[in-house]
Amino acid sequence: ASEQVDPSWAPGKESELASLASQEAFDVAGARPSSLDIDCRSSMCRINGQFESSTQAEDWILMYMSSVGSRMPNSVVSRRRNPDGSMSVEIYGRGR
């Protein structure tokens, strides 16, 4: 949160990461998040997705992280069960 936004890099990286998340394969696998937020700064990106179930979240994590590959070479994934039983997935990664 304290990292400044690089306006010449961040919007393009956010679009790139969002494009990966919009692949048809996620729909076919039933692993599309109910909401997705991507926020990049000057070198780091935060991706936050909401899922109806833990199975859906885990499938999305596997598919998304394999799609991202070298675009975010160092990433940390965390999962949290929401009070209503849905899942939150948060990914922090170095985008460059």
ZAMARGU-4260 file (C-alpha; in steps of 0.2 Angstrom, whole numbers, plus 5000, padded with zeros to 4 digits):
<rodrens>
0) 5000/5000/5000 | 5014/5012/5003 | 5022/5009/4986 | 5019/5023/4974 | 5010/5020/4958
5) 5020/5021/4942 | 5008/5028/4930 | 5018/5023/4914 | 5019/5004/4920 | 5004/5000/4932
10) 4989/5002/4920 | 4997/4991/4907 | 5002/4978/4919 | 4984/4978/4927 | 4977/4975/4909
15) 4989/4961/4906 | 4985/4952/4922 | 4966/4955/4919 | 4967/4948/4902 | 4975/4932/4909
20) 4960/4930/4921 | 4947/4932/4907 | 4952/4917/4897 | 4938/4906/4892 | 4946/4891/4901
25) 4941/4898/4918 | 4923/4897/4913 | 4925/4880/4906 | 4933/4874/4923 | 4919/4883/4933
30) 4933/4893/4941 | 4928/4911/4937 | 4929/4923/4952 | 4913/4932/4957 | 4924/4948/4959
35) 4942/4952/4954 | 4952/4967/4959 | 4969/4970/4952 | 4980/4984/4959 | 4998/4987/4953
40) 5010/5000/4959 | 5028/5003/4954 | 5034/4985/4955 | 5021/4975/4965 | 5004/4969/4961
45) 4989/4964/4972 | 4976/4952/4965 | 4960/4949/4975 | 4947/4937/4970 | 4931/4931/4978
50) 4924/4913/4975 | 4909/4904/4980 | 4919/4889/4986 | 4936/4883/4991 | 4936/4871/4977
55) 4933/4885/4964 | 4946/4896/4973 | 4959/4882/4972 | 4955/4878/4954 | 4957/4896/4949
60) 4974/4898/4959 | 4981/4883/4950 | 4975/4889/4933 | 4979/4908/4935 | 4996/4905/4943
65) 5001/4893/4929 | 4995/4906/4916 | 5005/4921/4925 | 5022/4912/4925 | 5036/4924/4922
70) 5024/4939/4922 | 5025/4939/4941 | 5040/4928/4945 | 5039/4930/4964 | 5021/4928/4971
75) 5013/4924/4988 | 4995/4917/4988 | 4984/4918/5003 | 4967/4911/5006 | 4954/4916/5018
80) 4936/4909/5022 | 4923/4922/5023 | 4910/4922/5036 | 4897/4916/5023 | 4907/4902/5018
85) 4914/4909/5002 | 4933/4911/4999 | 4944/4926/4997 | 4961/4924/4988 | 4974/4937/4988
90) 4990/4936/4978 | 5005/4948/4980 | 5018/4947/4966 | 5032/4956/4959 | 5027/4962/4942
95) 5044/4968/4936
</rodrens>
